[in-house]
Amino acid sequence: MAYKANDTKNENVTLGALTGSLRDYKAMTGTNMLSRTDGFFDWQEERRRCDLWPYAKSTATAPKTHCAAKTDSGFAMEGVNFASQDYLSLSSHPAVKEAAVEAIKEYGVHSAGSAALLGNTRHSLLLEQRITAFLDGRETVLYPTGWSAGFAAIQGFVRPDDHVVMDVLAHSCLQEGARASTRNIHYHGHLNIRAMERRLQKIRASDTENGILLVTESLFSMHSDTPDIAAMRALCDEYDAVLLVDCAHDFGSMADDGRGHMSLQNVLHDVDIIIGSFSKTFASNGGFISVKDRASAEYLKYYSATQTFSNALSPVQAAAVLAAFDIVDSAEGRDRRRKLMDNILYMRSEMTKVGLETLGDPSAIVPVRVGAEGLARIASRELSGLGAIANLVEYPAVPQGGARFRVQVMSDHSHADVDQLVRLMLQAMRNAEKEYLVLCDQHPSLMKNQRAAAPALDSVRDAA
Ligand SMILES: Cc1ncc(COP(=O)(O)O)c(C=O)c1O
Protein backbone atom coordinates (compact mmCIF):
# COMPACT_ATOMS: atom_id res chain seq x y z
CA MET A 1 0.00 0.00 0.00
CA ALA A 2 1.41 3.39 -0.90
CA TYR A 3 0.21 6.69 0.46
CA LYS A 4 -1.34 9.10 -2.03
CA ALA A 5 -2.03 12.70 -1.17
CA ASN A 6 -5.66 13.59 -0.63
CA ASP A 7 -6.97 10.07 -1.12
CA THR A 8 -8.77 10.02 2.23
CA LYS A 9 -12.32 11.30 1.96
CA ASN A 10 -13.47 13.91 4.45
CA GLU A 11 -16.36 11.76 5.55
CA ASN A 12 -13.90 9.12 6.77
CA VAL A 13 -12.11 11.53 9.09
CA THR A 14 -13.69 11.51 12.54
CA LEU A 15 -13.68 14.24 15.16
CA GLY A 16 -11.87 11.89 17.58
CA ALA A 17 -8.99 11.46 15.13
CA LEU A 18 -8.57 15.22 14.80
CA THR A 19 -8.66 16.01 18.50
CA GLY A 20 -7.31 14.65 21.79
CA SER A 21 -3.67 14.16 22.70
CA LEU A 22 -1.29 11.78 24.44
CA ARG A 23 -1.79 13.88 27.56
CA ASP A 24 -5.42 12.64 27.82
CA TYR A 25 -4.25 9.11 28.62
CA LYS A 26 -1.36 9.82 30.94
CA ALA A 27 -3.29 9.72 34.19
CA MET A 28 -4.98 6.34 34.41
CA THR A 29 -7.27 4.99 37.08
CA GLY A 30 -8.64 1.53 37.82
CA THR A 31 -7.20 -1.53 39.50
CA ASN A 32 -6.04 -3.31 36.35
CA MET A 33 -3.08 -1.33 35.14
CA LEU A 34 -2.91 -3.22 31.85
CA SER A 35 -6.51 -3.11 30.71
CA ARG A 36 -6.69 0.59 31.52
CA THR A 37 -4.45 1.26 28.52
CA ASP A 38 -7.40 0.43 26.24
CA GLY A 39 -8.59 4.03 26.01
CA PHE A 40 -5.31 5.17 24.52
CA PHE A 41 -5.26 2.29 22.05
CA ASP A 42 -8.83 3.02 20.90
CA TRP A 43 -7.90 6.64 20.20
CA GLN A 44 -4.70 5.62 18.43
CA GLU A 45 -6.63 3.11 16.29
CA GLU A 46 -9.21 5.76 15.40
CA ARG A 47 -6.39 7.96 14.14
CA ARG A 48 -4.86 5.03 12.26
CA ARG A 49 -8.19 4.30 10.51
CA CYS A 50 -8.14 7.91 9.30
CA ASP A 51 -4.45 7.72 8.26
CA LEU A 52 -3.69 10.38 10.85
CA TRP A 53 -1.18 8.51 13.03
CA PRO A 54 2.27 9.57 11.72
CA TYR A 55 4.35 8.10 14.56
CA ALA A 56 6.49 4.97 14.84
CA LYS A 57 7.43 4.94 11.16
CA SER A 58 10.21 2.64 10.02
CA THR A 59 12.79 3.24 7.31
CA ALA A 60 12.91 0.74 4.48
CA THR A 61 16.20 2.13 3.13
CA ALA A 62 19.14 3.93 4.78
CA PRO A 63 17.91 7.25 6.19
CA LYS A 64 19.91 9.46 3.83
CA THR A 65 18.62 12.59 2.09
CA HIS A 66 16.10 10.45 0.19
CA CYS A 67 14.60 7.36 1.68
CA ALA A 68 11.68 4.97 1.76
CA ALA A 69 9.68 4.42 4.93
CA LYS A 70 6.48 2.85 6.22
CA THR A 71 3.90 3.90 8.74
CA ASP A 72 3.15 1.45 11.53
CA SER A 73 0.01 0.45 9.57
CA GLY A 74 2.21 -0.56 6.63
CA PHE A 75 1.58 2.42 4.31
CA ALA A 76 4.67 3.06 2.23
CA MET A 77 6.12 6.49 1.53
CA GLU A 78 9.18 7.59 -0.33
CA GLY A 79 10.89 10.90 -0.98
CA VAL A 80 13.15 13.61 0.35
CA ASN A 81 14.00 12.86 3.95
CA PHE A 82 14.01 15.71 6.45
CA ALA A 83 13.35 13.52 9.50
CA SER A 84 16.88 12.33 10.34
CA GLN A 85 19.02 13.82 13.06
CA ASP A 86 22.22 12.83 11.27
CA TYR A 87 23.00 16.53 10.87
CA LEU A 88 26.45 16.21 9.31
CA SER A 89 25.41 13.15 7.24
CA LEU A 90 28.07 11.03 8.95
CA SER A 91 26.01 7.84 9.34
CA SER A 92 26.78 6.92 5.75
CA HIS A 93 30.34 8.29 5.76
CA PRO A 94 32.80 5.61 4.56
CA ALA A 95 35.23 6.25 7.45
CA VAL A 96 32.48 5.85 10.05
CA LYS A 97 31.15 2.66 8.46
CA GLU A 98 34.66 1.27 8.12
CA ALA A 99 35.42 1.98 11.80
CA ALA A 100 32.27 0.11 12.82
CA VAL A 101 33.16 -2.89 10.63
CA GLU A 102 36.72 -3.01 11.98
CA ALA A 103 35.42 -2.88 15.57
CA ILE A 104 33.12 -5.83 14.88
CA LYS A 105 36.01 -7.80 13.41
CA GLU A 106 38.11 -7.09 16.47
CA TYR A 107 35.55 -7.34 19.27
CA GLY A 108 32.28 -8.75 17.98
CA VAL A 109 29.21 -6.70 18.78
CA HIS A 110 28.92 -6.79 22.55
CA SER A 111 30.41 -4.96 25.50
CA ALA A 112 30.88 -7.36 28.38
CA GLY A 113 28.74 -5.53 30.92
CA SER A 114 28.32 -2.26 32.78
CA ALA A 115 31.18 0.21 32.51
CA ALA A 116 31.48 -0.17 36.30
CA LEU A 117 32.48 -3.83 35.72
CA LEU A 118 34.06 -5.05 32.46
CA GLY A 119 32.07 -3.01 29.92
CA ASN A 120 34.74 -0.60 28.71
CA THR A 121 36.63 -1.38 25.52
CA ARG A 122 39.67 0.07 23.83
CA HIS A 123 37.26 2.13 21.71
CA SER A 124 35.24 3.51 24.63
CA LEU A 125 38.41 4.53 26.51
CA LEU A 126 39.71 6.28 23.38
CA LEU A 127 36.36 7.98 22.97
CA GLU A 128 36.47 9.29 26.55
CA GLN A 129 39.93 10.69 25.89
CA ARG A 130 38.77 12.22 22.60
CA ILE A 131 35.88 14.07 24.25
CA THR A 132 38.09 15.15 27.14
CA ALA A 133 40.58 16.66 24.68
CA PHE A 134 37.80 18.29 22.62
CA LEU A 135 36.40 19.91 25.77
CA ASP A 136 39.68 21.34 27.03
CA GLY A 137 40.55 18.62 29.54
CA ARG A 138 37.18 18.22 31.27
CA GLU A 139 36.42 14.73 32.62
CA THR A 140 34.14 12.51 30.53
CA VAL A 141 31.75 9.71 31.54
CA LEU A 142 30.03 7.73 28.76
CA TYR A 143 26.42 6.49 28.84
CA PRO A 144 24.46 3.99 26.73
CA THR A 145 22.16 6.76 25.41
CA GLY A 146 21.92 10.53 25.57
CA TRP A 147 18.66 10.15 27.50
CA SER A 148 20.35 8.09 30.17
CA ALA A 149 23.15 10.68 30.42
CA GLY A 150 20.66 13.51 30.97
CA PHE A 151 18.77 11.49 33.55
CA ALA A 152 22.01 10.45 35.28
CA ALA A 153 23.44 13.95 35.52
CA ILE A 154 20.51 14.93 37.73
CA GLN A 155 19.82 11.65 39.53
CA GLY A 156 23.55 11.17 40.21
CA PHE A 157 24.06 14.50 41.95
CA VAL A 158 20.71 15.72 43.30
CA ARG A 159 19.44 14.49 46.67
CA PRO A 160 15.88 14.80 48.11
CA ASP A 161 16.50 18.09 49.97
CA ASP A 162 18.19 19.73 46.99
CA HIS A 163 16.42 21.89 44.39
CA VAL A 164 16.20 21.70 40.62
CA VAL A 165 15.31 24.87 38.73
CA MET A 166 14.45 24.13 35.13
CA ASP A 167 12.85 25.40 31.95
CA VAL A 168 9.24 24.31 31.43
CA LEU A 169 10.33 22.86 28.10
CA ALA A 170 13.30 20.85 29.39
CA HIS A 171 13.72 17.47 27.70
CA SER A 172 12.05 14.39 29.18
CA CYS A 173 15.37 12.94 30.39
CA LEU A 174 15.99 16.04 32.50
CA GLN A 175 12.46 16.19 33.86
CA GLU A 176 12.46 12.49 34.73
CA GLY A 177 15.90 12.78 36.34
CA ALA A 178 14.61 15.62 38.50
CA ARG A 179 11.44 13.74 39.46
CA ALA A 180 13.48 10.72 40.46
CA SER A 181 15.68 12.84 42.71
CA THR A 182 13.66 15.45 44.57
CA ARG A 183 10.22 16.94 45.06
CA ASN A 184 11.78 20.41 44.99
CA ILE A 185 11.42 21.10 41.28
CA HIS A 186 10.90 24.74 40.33
CA TYR A 187 9.85 25.33 36.71
CA HIS A 188 10.32 28.70 35.04
CA GLY A 189 9.02 30.20 31.78
CA HIS A 190 10.93 29.18 28.68
CA LEU A 191 14.35 30.91 28.50
CA ASN A 192 13.13 33.51 30.98
CA ILE A 193 16.16 34.75 32.95
CA ARG A 194 14.14 36.98 35.27
CA ALA A 195 11.88 34.05 36.15
CA MET A 196 14.96 31.92 36.89
CA GLU A 197 16.27 34.61 39.19
CA ARG A 198 12.96 34.83 41.04
CA ARG A 199 13.03 31.07 41.64
CA LEU A 200 16.62 31.16 42.89
CA GLN A 201 15.98 34.15 45.15
CA LYS A 202 12.97 32.46 46.70
CA ILE A 203 14.83 29.20 47.32
CA ARG A 204 17.84 30.87 48.90
CA ALA A 205 15.60 33.07 51.07
CA SER A 206 14.55 29.97 52.97
CA ASP A 207 17.24 27.37 52.26
CA THR A 208 20.95 28.07 52.57
CA GLU A 209 21.81 24.47 53.40
CA ASN A 210 21.09 22.47 50.24
CA GLY A 211 22.21 22.41 46.65
CA ILE A 212 20.51 23.99 43.64
CA LEU A 213 20.90 22.71 40.08
CA LEU A 214 19.95 25.12 37.28
CA VAL A 215 19.08 23.06 34.20
CA THR A 216 18.79 24.09 30.55
CA GLU A 217 19.50 23.02 26.97
CA SER A 218 21.80 24.85 24.61
CA LEU A 219 19.31 24.28 21.79
CA PHE A 220 15.67 23.45 22.49
CA SER A 221 14.75 20.96 19.86
CA MET A 222 11.05 21.70 19.46
CA HIS A 223 11.55 25.47 19.24
CA SER A 224 15.11 25.84 17.94
CA ASP A 225 15.98 28.52 20.47
CA THR A 226 18.74 29.06 22.99
CA PRO A 227 19.19 30.47 26.48
CA ASP A 228 21.63 33.19 27.52
CA ILE A 229 24.13 30.83 29.15
CA ALA A 230 26.43 33.58 30.48
CA ALA A 231 23.47 35.17 32.29
CA MET A 232 22.64 31.78 33.79
CA ARG A 233 26.25 31.40 34.96
CA ALA A 234 26.03 34.76 36.69
CA LEU A 235 22.85 33.66 38.47
CA CYS A 236 24.53 30.43 39.58
CA ASP A 237 27.42 32.41 41.04
CA GLU A 238 25.08 34.76 42.85
CA TYR A 239 22.85 32.04 44.35
CA ASP A 240 25.41 29.27 44.80
CA ALA A 241 23.91 26.96 42.19
CA VAL A 242 25.39 24.46 39.72
CA LEU A 243 24.76 24.93 35.97
CA LEU A 244 23.80 21.97 33.76
CA VAL A 245 23.50 22.39 29.97
CA ASP A 246 22.25 19.62 27.68
CA CYS A 247 23.91 20.12 24.27
CA ALA A 248 22.33 17.15 22.48
CA HIS A 249 21.41 18.93 19.27
CA ASP A 250 24.03 21.63 18.64
CA PHE A 251 27.15 19.83 19.90
CA GLY A 252 29.11 18.85 16.80
CA SER A 253 26.71 20.46 14.36
CA MET A 254 27.04 24.17 15.12
CA ALA A 255 29.79 26.80 15.40
CA ASP A 256 32.91 26.82 13.30
CA ASP A 257 34.73 24.56 15.77
CA GLY A 258 31.77 22.22 16.36
CA ARG A 259 31.32 23.02 20.03
CA GLY A 260 27.87 24.45 19.40
CA HIS A 261 26.39 27.25 21.44
CA MET A 262 29.00 26.81 24.15
CA SER A 263 31.47 28.08 21.59
CA LEU A 264 29.17 30.64 19.95
CA GLN A 265 28.51 32.17 23.37
CA ASN A 266 32.07 31.53 24.59
CA VAL A 267 30.86 29.76 27.73
CA LEU A 268 32.51 26.34 27.62
CA HIS A 269 34.26 26.99 30.92
CA ASP A 270 31.17 28.49 32.54
CA VAL A 271 29.13 25.30 32.41
CA ASP A 272 29.55 22.89 35.32
CA ILE A 273 27.85 19.85 33.80
CA ILE A 274 27.64 19.30 30.03
CA ILE A 275 25.42 16.58 28.53
CA GLY A 276 25.99 15.34 24.99
CA SER A 277 24.32 12.78 22.74
CA PHE A 278 25.82 10.60 19.99
CA SER A 279 22.47 9.97 18.34
CA LYS A 280 22.47 13.20 16.37
CA THR A 281 25.67 14.50 14.79
CA PHE A 282 27.73 11.48 15.87
CA ALA A 283 25.84 8.95 13.77
CA SER A 284 25.32 6.33 16.45
CA ASN A 285 23.77 5.89 19.90
CA GLY A 286 25.07 6.86 23.31
CA GLY A 287 25.83 9.96 25.27
CA PHE A 288 28.20 11.54 27.75
CA ILE A 289 28.45 13.75 30.80
CA SER A 290 31.37 16.13 31.04
CA VAL A 291 32.34 17.59 34.42
CA LYS A 292 35.22 19.71 35.61
CA ASP A 293 36.95 17.39 38.05
CA ARG A 294 37.80 13.73 38.50
CA ALA A 295 35.91 13.42 41.81
CA SER A 296 32.57 14.30 40.20
CA ALA A 297 33.26 11.92 37.30
CA GLU A 298 34.19 9.02 39.57
CA TYR A 299 31.12 9.68 41.71
CA LEU A 300 28.85 9.44 38.67
CA LYS A 301 30.34 6.08 37.70
CA TYR A 302 29.03 4.49 40.90
CA TYR A 303 26.04 6.64 41.88
CA SER A 304 24.24 7.35 38.59
CA ALA A 305 22.04 4.33 37.97
CA THR A 306 22.06 4.38 34.17
CA GLN A 307 25.88 4.14 34.20
CA THR A 308 26.34 1.61 36.98
CA PHE A 309 23.42 -0.70 36.18
CA SER A 310 23.23 -0.59 32.39
CA ASN A 311 25.45 -2.26 29.80
CA ALA A 312 28.16 0.02 28.44
CA LEU A 313 28.25 1.37 24.87
CA SER A 314 29.01 -1.47 22.47
CA PRO A 315 32.44 -1.43 20.79
CA VAL A 316 30.70 -0.82 17.45
CA GLN A 317 28.96 2.28 18.77
CA ALA A 318 32.09 3.62 20.44
CA ALA A 319 34.20 3.06 17.31
CA ALA A 320 31.61 4.73 15.06
CA VAL A 321 31.35 7.74 17.39
CA LEU A 322 35.13 8.00 17.59
CA ALA A 323 35.41 8.08 13.79
CA ALA A 324 32.60 10.65 13.64
CA PHE A 325 34.46 12.76 16.22
CA ASP A 326 37.58 12.73 14.05
CA ILE A 327 35.52 14.18 11.21
CA VAL A 328 33.65 16.68 13.41
CA ASP A 329 37.00 17.98 14.66
CA SER A 330 38.59 18.41 11.22
CA ALA A 331 38.53 20.68 8.18
CA GLU A 332 35.96 18.33 6.65
CA GLY A 333 33.76 18.80 9.73
CA ARG A 334 33.99 22.58 9.30
CA ASP A 335 33.00 22.28 5.64
CA ARG A 336 30.07 20.06 6.53
CA ARG A 337 28.86 22.53 9.18
CA ARG A 338 29.13 25.37 6.66
CA LYS A 339 27.14 23.40 4.10
CA LEU A 340 24.58 22.53 6.78
CA MET A 341 24.18 26.18 7.81
CA ASP A 342 23.89 27.22 4.17
CA ASN A 343 21.05 24.70 3.75
CA ILE A 344 19.37 25.91 6.94
CA LEU A 345 19.46 29.58 5.95
CA TYR A 346 18.34 28.77 2.42
CA MET A 347 15.44 26.70 3.72
CA ARG A 348 14.31 29.38 6.16
CA SER A 349 14.38 32.05 3.49
CA GLU A 350 12.58 29.91 0.87
CA MET A 351 9.90 28.94 3.40
CA THR A 352 9.35 32.57 4.35
CA LYS A 353 9.11 33.58 0.68
CA VAL A 354 6.14 31.24 0.15
CA GLY A 355 4.44 32.22 3.42
CA LEU A 356 5.41 29.26 5.61
CA GLU A 357 6.26 30.30 9.17
CA THR A 358 9.56 29.05 10.56
CA LEU A 359 10.08 29.33 14.31
CA GLY A 360 13.15 29.95 16.45
CA ASP A 361 16.70 30.63 15.32
CA PRO A 362 18.82 28.96 12.63
CA SER A 363 19.92 25.45 13.62
CA ALA A 364 19.68 22.02 12.03
CA ILE A 365 16.11 21.91 13.33
CA VAL A 366 13.67 24.11 11.43
CA PRO A 367 10.27 24.11 13.16
CA VAL A 368 7.51 25.00 10.69
CA ARG A 369 4.34 26.15 12.37
CA VAL A 370 1.04 24.56 11.37
CA GLY A 371 -1.23 25.38 14.31
CA ALA A 372 -4.26 23.30 15.27
CA GLU A 373 -3.55 19.63 15.89
CA GLY A 374 -6.27 18.39 13.51
CA LEU A 375 -4.98 20.56 10.67
CA ALA A 376 -1.42 19.43 11.35
CA ARG A 377 -2.36 15.74 11.31
CA ILE A 378 -3.94 16.15 7.88
CA ALA A 379 -0.96 18.19 6.62
CA SER A 380 1.38 15.45 7.80
CA ARG A 381 -0.59 12.79 5.95
CA GLU A 382 -0.57 14.96 2.82
CA LEU A 383 3.16 15.62 3.01
CA SER A 384 3.94 11.91 3.18
CA GLY A 385 1.64 11.25 0.26
CA LEU A 386 3.30 13.94 -1.84
CA GLY A 387 6.77 12.47 -1.31
CA ALA A 388 8.48 14.22 1.61
CA ILE A 389 9.25 12.92 5.07
CA ALA A 390 9.29 15.29 8.05
CA ASN A 391 8.23 14.67 11.64
CA LEU A 392 5.07 16.16 13.06
CA VAL A 393 5.19 17.31 16.67
CA GLU A 394 2.08 18.12 18.58
CA TYR A 395 0.82 18.73 22.11
CA PRO A 396 2.04 17.83 24.74
CA ALA A 397 5.54 17.89 23.13
CA VAL A 398 4.75 21.49 22.10
CA PRO A 399 2.05 23.87 23.37
CA GLN A 400 -1.57 23.18 22.45
CA GLY A 401 -2.44 24.77 19.12
CA GLY A 402 1.28 25.03 18.27
CA ALA A 403 1.63 21.82 16.24
CA ARG A 404 4.50 21.97 13.80
CA PHE A 405 6.74 20.06 11.47
CA ARG A 406 10.15 19.55 13.02
CA VAL A 407 12.21 19.64 9.84
CA GLN A 408 15.74 18.28 10.33
CA VAL A 409 18.36 19.38 7.85
CA MET A 410 21.52 17.50 6.90
CA SER A 411 24.73 18.71 5.31
CA ASP A 412 24.27 16.31 2.38
CA HIS A 413 20.95 17.91 1.39
CA SER A 414 21.12 19.97 -1.78
CA HIS A 415 19.28 23.19 -2.51
CA ALA A 416 17.16 21.13 -4.90
CA ASP A 417 16.12 18.89 -1.97
CA VAL A 418 15.20 21.99 0.02
CA ASP A 419 13.23 23.42 -2.93
CA GLN A 420 11.34 20.16 -3.19
CA LEU A 421 10.47 20.12 0.50
CA VAL A 422 9.28 23.72 0.45
CA ARG A 423 7.11 23.09 -2.60
CA LEU A 424 5.60 19.90 -1.18
CA MET A 425 5.06 21.37 2.26
CA LEU A 426 3.20 24.33 0.78
CA GLN A 427 1.07 21.96 -1.26
CA ALA A 428 0.44 19.74 1.78
CA MET A 429 -0.65 22.77 3.85
CA ARG A 430 -2.99 23.96 1.11
CA ASN A 431 -4.56 20.52 0.71
CA ALA A 432 -4.90 20.24 4.47
CA GLU A 433 -6.47 23.68 4.90
CA LYS A 434 -9.05 22.89 2.24
CA GLU A 435 -9.95 19.60 3.88
CA TYR A 436 -9.89 21.04 7.38
CA LEU A 437 -12.31 23.86 6.49
CA VAL A 438 -14.85 21.31 5.29
CA LEU A 439 -14.32 19.31 8.48
CA CYS A 440 -14.79 22.46 10.57
CA ASP A 441 -18.18 22.91 8.91
CA GLN A 442 -19.05 19.34 9.82
CA HIS A 443 -17.70 19.67 13.39
CA PRO A 444 -18.05 23.29 14.59
CA SER A 445 -16.23 22.45 17.85
CA LEU A 446 -13.01 22.19 15.80
CA MET A 447 -13.12 25.90 15.03
CA LYS A 448 -13.57 26.74 18.73
CA ASN A 449 -10.64 24.50 19.60
CA GLN A 450 -8.39 26.32 17.21
CA ARG A 451 -9.30 29.79 18.48
CA ALA A 452 -8.77 28.81 22.10
CA ALA A 453 -5.38 27.33 21.38
CA ALA A 454 -3.85 30.18 19.37
CA PRO A 455 -2.25 32.22 22.21
CA ALA A 456 -0.75 29.14 23.88
CA LEU A 457 2.63 29.43 22.21
CA ASP A 458 3.44 32.88 23.55
CA SER A 459 2.30 32.01 27.02
CA VAL A 460 5.06 29.40 27.36
CA ARG A 461 7.72 32.04 26.97
CA ASP A 462 5.97 34.60 29.11
CA ALA A 463 5.10 32.28 31.97
CA ALA A 464 6.37 33.74 35.20
C1 LIG B 1 17.91 17.74 24.80
C2 LIG B 1 17.97 16.26 24.61
N1 LIG B 1 18.61 15.52 25.51
C3 LIG B 1 18.70 14.18 25.38
C4 LIG B 1 18.15 13.53 24.30
C5 LIG B 1 18.23 12.03 24.20
O1 LIG B 1 19.28 11.66 23.40
P1 LIG B 1 19.43 10.16 22.86
O2 LIG B 1 18.59 10.07 21.62
O3 LIG B 1 20.89 10.05 22.58
O4 LIG B 1 18.98 9.23 23.92
C6 LIG B 1 17.49 14.27 23.32
C7 LIG B 1 16.92 13.58 22.16
O5 LIG B 1 16.44 14.06 21.24
C8 LIG B 1 17.40 15.68 23.48
O6 LIG B 1 16.75 16.42 22.59
The ligand as an SDF file (V2000), in Angstrom:
LIG
                    3D

 16 16  0  0  0  0  0  0  0  0999 V2000
   17.9140   17.7450   24.8030 C   0  0  0  0  0  0  0  0  0  0  0  0
   17.9720   16.2610   24.6060 C   0  0  0  0  0  0  0  0  0  0  0  0
   18.6070   15.5170   25.5100 N   0  0  0  0  0  0  0  0  0  0  0  0
   18.6980   14.1810   25.3830 C   0  0  0  0  0  0  0  0  0  0  0  0
   18.1490   13.5300   24.3020 C   0  0  0  0  0  0  0  0  0  0  0  0
   18.2300   12.0320   24.2030 C   0  0  0  0  0  0  0  0  0  0  0  0
   19.2820   11.6610   23.3980 O   0  0  0  0  0  0  0  0  0  0  0  0
   19.4300   10.1620   22.8570 P   0  0  0  0  0  0  0  0  0  0  0  0
   18.5900   10.0700   21.6230 O   0  0  0  0  0  0  0  0  0  0  0  0
   20.8880   10.0510   22.5770 O   0  0  0  0  0  0  0  0  0  0  0  0
   18.9810    9.2340   23.9250 O   0  0  0  0  0  0  0  0  0  0  0  0
   17.4920   14.2710   23.3200 C   0  0  0  0  0  0  0  0  0  0  0  0
   16.9160   13.5760   22.1630 C   0  0  0  0  0  0  0  0  0  0  0  0
   16.4420   14.0630   21.2370 O   0  0  0  0  0  0  0  0  0  0  0  0
   17.3980   15.6760   23.4830 C   0  0  0  0  0  0  0  0  0  0  0  0
   16.7480   16.4180   22.5940 O   0  0  0  0  0  0  0  0  0  0  0  0
  1  2  1  0
  2  3  1  0
  2 15  2  0
  3  4  2  0
  4  5  1  0
  5  6  1  0
  5 12  2  0
  6  7  1  0
  7  8  1  0
  8  9  2  0
  8 10  1  0
  8 11  1  0
 12 13  1  0
 12 15  1  0
 13 14  2  0
 15 16  1  0
M  END
$$$$
